Amino acid sequence: GPLSDRRLMEVKLGELPAWLATRDFSPQGLLGGLQKAWSSYYNKYINVKRGGPAGISMLLAGYCLLSYSWNYQHIKRHRWRKYH
């Protein structure tokens, strides 16, 4: 099909700049893309008939990694502080 209708995983590496040029980078377009990504994640991992704790645990693990990376500089400085 046309390049603008393809998903990211279906685009070849040489076609990537042209594919990115067809994307909508306005705030409304980015919000729509974020909403589409969340709904596909929700339907694939959380809203399933026979699901397990994998979707929620993946979300929590991502939150833990993100919060650790945000606080890494503070944790690193705190580790070298002496208590005496």
C-alpha positions, 0 to 999 in steps of 0.5 A: 500500500501507500507509504503513509498507510504503513505501520512503523514495523512495516517500513524499510530502513531506506523508506524511514525518512519519507515515512516520517515526513508523512507523519503529523507532528502537531500537538493534536497529531501527537496526542492522537498517536499516543491515544492509539498506542495506549489503546493498542497496548491495552487491547493486546496486554490488559483487555484480553479474555485469558490474560494474566498479570503480564500487562500490569506487571510490564506497566509497573516495571516500566514505571519503576525503570522510569522513576529510577532513571529520573532519580538516578543523579540524586541516588548516586550522590546519596550513595557517596555521602558519609554518615559520621 
